[in-house]
Amino acid sequence: MKILAIESSAKAVSAAVCEEGRLIAYSYQNSGLTHSRTLLPLIKDMLKNSELELSDIGLIAVARGPGSFTGIRIGVAAAKGLSWASDIPAVGVSTLEAMAFQLAFTDGIICSVMDARRSEVYNALFEMRGGEPVRLCEDRAIPLSELYEEMKMSKNKYYLVGDGAELCYNYLLNKDVSAFIAPEHLKYQSAYGVALAAGRARCDKDLNPVYLRLSQAERELNEKRSKL
């Protein structure tokens, strides 16, 4: 079965078509343009250049979060629209879990991290077993200080992946944690990882985004209300 995967949770946007874990087509863009302008044309051109039609796709997978509030909404909306219009089932996968699939070769703990601002990261920890990542914790928003306290209790090696990898690495530098940044070509979110994670996800008719915390606008509004 061919899977059309969508990743729009951060600054870059990508799409991929995979079949039984094999990458058939991949398209990526990090031009600074909004995903609302780039995502659907990117998918259309990728399918055309691969001589594929939507009717060839058996499943649509999308990174449903955590990540950029706007980016996640755009990706989920695109997946829903393609699913409904073509009567193709759709699944949402964790952005953090999808990134972990990219480091199947590691012998330590995979630490997926995305910059959540305010000295926090979106994070989940995984251990590779039988070639697939196994969760050690749920997706969460956690201060870097708390993540460090958790990591230093273990003697494992940690492999940092995600757009928060360098932020996390710099925080851990000169601290008593064995941490390494994933290779550049595997460090960032990828639609290929989304496709791999989709293999164990369940179809979701609602397919709602997962944010983990309130947006900045919502936080500021609540702060204003609390002062009234």
RAVEN-V132053 format. One line per field, one symbol per residue. phi: phi as a letter, one per 30 degrees, with the letter a starting at -180 (. if undefined). psi: psi as a letter, one per 30 degrees, with the letter a starting at -180 (. if undefined). A space follows every 50 residues. Layout:
BEGIN
phi: ???
psi: ???
END
This chain:
BEGIN
phi: .dcccbbbdbddbbbbbbbhicdcbbbbbbcjddddccdddddedddddc hccedddcacbbdckdldededdddddddddddddchcdbbcbdeddddd ddcdddcbcdcdbbdcihibbdbacbbdbiibdcdcadeacbdedddded dddccddcccbkdcddedddddeicdbcbbddeedcdcebdddddddddb ccdbddhcdbciadddddddddddddcd
psi: kkkjkkjgfaelklllkljhfkjekkkkkifflkffefeeeeeeeeeefg hllfffkfkkkkjgllakeeeeeeeeeeeeeeeeeghklklklkeeeeee ffhfflgakkjkkkjglhgllkkkklkkjhgkkkkfllklkkkeeeeeee efflglkkjkklfgeeeeeeefkglhkjkkklkeffelkkfeeeeefffg lkkjeeikljffllleeeeeeeeeeff.
END
